[in-house]
Amino acid sequence: MTKFKSFRENPTACVLIIGNEILSGRTPDENVQYIGKGLADLGIYLQEVRIIPDIDETIIETVREVKEDYNYVFTTGGIGPTHDDITAACIAEAVDLPLEYNEEVLRRLEEHYGDDLTDSRKKMAQMPVGAILINNPETTAPGFQIENIFVLAGVPYIMRSMFEALIPTLERGSKVFSRTINCFLAEGIVAKPLTELQKKHSHIDIGSYPFYLPEGHGTSLVARGIHEELLDEIASELSDLISDCGALPFTETPEEFAEQQKNLDTSKMEPLPKKRKFRKRPSKFVMIGCTALIILGVLLIMNLPSPSDTIRKTVECTGMLKK
């Protein structure tokens, strides 16, 4: 049996989101998705993301822990000019290096701010001794790298600029590819066979992700790995799995998928539960009346001697029904 390399053998990474404003819910994080996608494109396996507060001890202990566990550590937030921007000082302590004013950064800040360069803004030039600068074309104040730790701004557009600047310094792994098969089946229906398929291909990451639409609901089955030919085989197995569950598998890009929703074929969908409808049962009197008419018709056909006899027989019959 051929042994395939797993993307989990790629260089690994951890992202630390530092900031009370993220934990409180006041500010939504926009950085993790960008970093995660960027690392995946480089073949770097993002294994963990943590959100931690602006507390010295927490930052120091966390950085010391994760820098030993992963090839790369990326931090965002806490390198501005205010009192709660403590990331640089904490990183210096975590790597047991003194904190200093970087002369090159001071020069850049003086050139940018001129007479408006305050002591608070000079704080953005503080970093561990020996730090490598990460350029910031947006606002001049750079991020920095020390050991395997990359310290970035928390403001999304500045963070993106810094991340793009540091990409050439990263060791790349094998590129991770993916295959997506969609279906209009609930996760619970495909869960069991999907588990068996994952056991069969342990070196491939297979996930299921539900989606909900006004017309119905379904699941996207996604296989991720570094061998495209193998992924194509697994995609075929996923399609067979869906067909065996009674639905139609389909593949498309997100744009094509969104466009398809405008003209959904409901025959592909798992119908939503419908309320059971009950027919109202006819009343007893209606049933008796209908029965009497039937009997009356039969007696007329039998040519009873007089109408009164017919009526009398009909009444007798309906009376027996009442009993």
MOJOLIN-V573056 format. One record per residue. N is the residue number from 1. RES is the residue in three letters. PSI is psi in degrees with one decimal (none if undefined). OMEGA is omega as a letter, one per 40 degrees, with the letter a starting at -180 (none if undefined). Layout:
N	RES	PSI	OMEGA
N	RES	PSI	OMEGA
This chain:
1	MET	133.6	i
2	THR	132.2	i
3	LYS	119.1	a
4	PHE	142.9	i
5	LYS	140.4	i
6	SER	148.6	i
7	PHE	-14.1	i
8	ARG	-10.1	i
9	GLU	-3.8	i
10	ASN	164.9	i
11	PRO	145.6	a
12	THR	160.7	a
13	ALA	156.5	i
14	CYS	141.2	i
15	VAL	129.4	i
16	LEU	116.6	i
17	ILE	115.2	a
18	ILE	121.9	i
19	GLY	127.6	i
20	ASN	-29.8	a
21	GLU	-26.6	i
22	ILE	-45.2	a
23	LEU	-32.8	a
24	SER	-13.5	a
25	GLY	-1.7	a
26	ARG	-39.6	a
27	THR	123.0	i
28	PRO	142.4	i
29	ASP	132.3	i
30	GLU	7.1	a
31	ASN	-32.8	a
32	VAL	-46.5	a
33	GLN	-41.6	a
34	TYR	-47.1	i
35	ILE	-43.3	a
36	GLY	-45.9	i
37	LYS	-41.4	i
38	GLY	-41.7	i
39	LEU	-39.8	i
40	ALA	-39.4	i
41	ASP	-24.9	i
42	LEU	-2.5	a
43	GLY	28.8	i
44	ILE	128.0	a
45	TYR	104.8	i
46	LEU	111.0	a
47	GLN	-24.1	a
48	GLU	144.8	i
49	VAL	131.5	i
50	ARG	144.3	i
51	ILE	120.4	a
52	ILE	156.0	a
53	PRO	171.0	i
54	ASP	65.5	i
55	ILE	124.7	a
56	ASP	-54.4	a
57	GLU	-39.7	a
58	THR	-45.5	a
59	ILE	-46.7	a
60	ILE	-49.0	a
61	GLU	-40.6	a
62	THR	-45.5	i
63	VAL	-43.7	i
64	ARG	-37.4	a
65	GLU	-54.4	a
66	VAL	-25.9	a
67	LYS	-20.7	i
68	GLU	-22.3	a
69	ASP	-22.1	a
70	TYR	156.6	i
71	ASN	-36.7	a
72	TYR	142.2	i
73	VAL	128.3	i
74	PHE	127.6	i
75	THR	146.8	i
76	THR	137.8	i
77	GLY	152.0	i
78	GLY	20.7	i
79	ILE	25.8	i
80	GLY	-162.7	a
81	PRO	0.4	a
82	THR	172.6	a
83	HIS	-29.4	a
84	ASP	6.6	i
85	ASP	89.2	a
86	ILE	6.5	a
87	THR	-46.3	a
88	ALA	-46.0	a
89	ALA	-38.7	a
90	CYS	-39.3	i
91	ILE	-41.8	i
92	ALA	-43.8	i
93	GLU	-35.6	a
94	ALA	-30.4	a
95	VAL	9.6	i
96	ASP	46.6	i
97	LEU	148.0	i
98	PRO	153.8	i
99	LEU	136.2	a
100	GLU	164.0	i
101	TYR	119.6	i
102	ASN	121.4	a
103	GLU	-38.9	a
104	GLU	-39.5	i
105	VAL	-40.6	i
106	LEU	-42.0	i
107	ARG	-44.1	i
108	ARG	-42.3	a
109	LEU	-40.1	i
110	GLU	-38.3	i
111	GLU	-35.9	a
112	HIS	-45.1	a
113	TYR	-25.2	a
114	GLY	-129.1	a
115	ASP	-13.6	a
116	ASP	6.7	i
117	LEU	102.7	a
118	THR	169.7	i
119	ASP	-35.7	i
120	SER	-42.1	i
121	ARG	-31.6	i
122	LYS	-23.6	i
123	LYS	-28.0	a
124	MET	-7.6	i
125	ALA	-2.5	a
126	GLN	131.1	i
127	MET	165.4	a
128	PRO	149.1	i
129	VAL	131.7	i
130	GLY	5.9	a
131	ALA	144.4	i
132	ILE	129.3	a
133	LEU	143.1	i
134	ILE	111.0	a
135	ASN	147.2	i
136	ASN	92.2	a
137	PRO	-6.5	a
138	GLU	-50.1	a
139	THR	17.7	i
140	THR	-51.4	a
141	ALA	118.6	a
142	PRO	167.9	i
143	GLY	-170.1	i
144	PHE	160.6	i
145	GLN	135.8	i
146	ILE	125.1	a
147	GLU	-127.8	a
148	ASN	22.8	a
149	ILE	128.8	i
150	PHE	117.1	a
151	VAL	115.0	a
152	LEU	162.1	i
153	ALA	160.8	i
154	GLY	-25.3	i
155	VAL	122.3	a
156	PRO	-47.0	a
157	TYR	-29.4	i
158	ILE	-42.0	i
159	MET	-44.1	a
160	ARG	-41.4	i
161	SER	-43.1	i
162	MET	-43.0	a
163	PHE	-42.9	i
164	GLU	-34.1	a
165	ALA	-30.5	a
166	LEU	-10.7	a
167	ILE	-44.1	a
168	PRO	-17.1	a
169	THR	-6.6	a
170	LEU	141.9	i
171	GLU	124.8	a
172	ARG	151.0	i
173	GLY	-168.4	i
174	SER	134.2	a
175	LYS	137.6	a
176	VAL	127.1	i
177	PHE	166.6	i
178	SER	156.2	i
179	ARG	134.7	a
180	THR	128.5	i
181	ILE	124.6	a
182	ASN	154.6	i
183	CYS	156.6	i
184	PHE	66.5	i
185	LEU	145.6	i
186	ALA	153.3	a
187	GLU	-37.8	a
188	GLY	-25.1	a
189	ILE	-36.9	a
190	VAL	-4.9	a
191	ALA	-49.2	a
192	LYS	-53.3	i
193	PRO	-28.5	i
194	LEU	-37.0	i
195	THR	-42.8	i
196	GLU	-37.3	i
197	LEU	-38.1	i
198	GLN	-39.5	i
199	LYS	-35.6	a
200	LYS	-34.6	a
201	HIS	71.5	a
202	SER	-20.4	a
203	HIS	-1.0	i
204	ILE	140.4	i
205	ASP	116.6	a
206	ILE	125.0	a
207	GLY	158.2	i
208	SER	134.6	a
209	TYR	112.2	a
210	PRO	150.2	i
211	PHE	152.8	a
212	TYR	129.8	i
213	LEU	158.7	i
214	PRO	-30.7	a
215	GLU	-10.9	a
216	GLY	-178.6	i
217	HIS	159.7	a
218	GLY	-167.4	a
219	THR	138.7	i
220	SER	125.5	i
221	LEU	122.1	a
222	VAL	127.5	i
223	ALA	132.4	a
224	ARG	135.4	i
225	GLY	-175.9	a
226	ILE	-3.0	i
227	HIS	107.5	a
228	GLU	-39.4	a
229	GLU	-41.7	i
230	LEU	-39.1	i
231	LEU	-36.8	i
232	ASP	-39.2	i
233	GLU	-42.7	a
234	ILE	-36.5	i
235	ALA	-37.9	i
236	SER	-39.7	i
237	GLU	-36.7	i
238	LEU	-39.3	i
239	SER	-42.8	i
240	ASP	-39.0	i
241	LEU	-45.9	a
242	ILE	-42.8	i
243	SER	-41.0	i
244	ASP	-25.0	i
245	CYS	1.1	i
246	GLY	18.3	a
247	ALA	171.4	a
248	LEU	117.3	i
249	PRO	148.9	i
250	PHE	152.4	a
251	THR	148.8	i
252	GLU	164.5	i
253	THR	162.8	i
254	PRO	-37.9	i
255	GLU	-45.0	i
256	GLU	-39.0	i
257	PHE	-44.9	i
258	ALA	-38.8	a
259	GLU	-35.6	a
260	GLN	-32.0	a
261	GLN	-20.6	a
262	LYS	-22.8	a
263	ASN	55.1	a
264	LEU	138.2	i
265	ASP	104.3	a
266	THR	-13.4	i
267	SER	-16.7	i
268	LYS	-10.3	a
269	MET	155.6	i
270	GLU	114.5	a
271	PRO	146.4	i
272	LEU	151.6	i
273	PRO	135.8	i
274	LYS	150.0	i
275	LYS	137.5	a
276	ARG	133.0	i
277	LYS	138.3	i
278	PHE	134.9	i
279	ARG	138.1	a
280	LYS	129.0	a
281	ARG	135.7	i
282	PRO	148.2	i
283	SER	162.2	a
284	LYS	-37.1	a
285	PHE	-37.0	i
286	VAL	-40.5	i
287	MET	-41.6	i
288	ILE	-42.4	a
289	GLY	-43.1	a
290	CYS	-39.5	i
291	THR	-39.7	a
292	ALA	-39.9	i
293	LEU	-38.3	i
294	ILE	-45.1	a
295	ILE	-40.2	i
296	LEU	-41.5	i
297	GLY	-40.7	a
298	VAL	-42.7	a
299	LEU	-35.8	i
300	LEU	-38.7	i
301	ILE	-29.9	a
302	MET	-1.5	i
303	ASN	56.0	i
304	LEU	153.8	a
305	PRO	-31.6	a
306	SER	157.5	i
307	PRO	-34.8	a
308	SER	-37.8	i
309	ASP	-40.2	a
310	THR	-46.1	a
311	ILE	-41.3	a
312	ARG	-44.0	i
313	LYS	-39.0	a
314	THR	-44.0	i
315	VAL	-39.5	i
316	GLU	-41.5	a
317	CYS	-44.9	a
318	THR	-32.3	i
319	GLY	-36.5	i
320	MET	-33.6	i
321	LEU	-37.8	a
322	LYS	-36.6	a
323	LYS	none	none
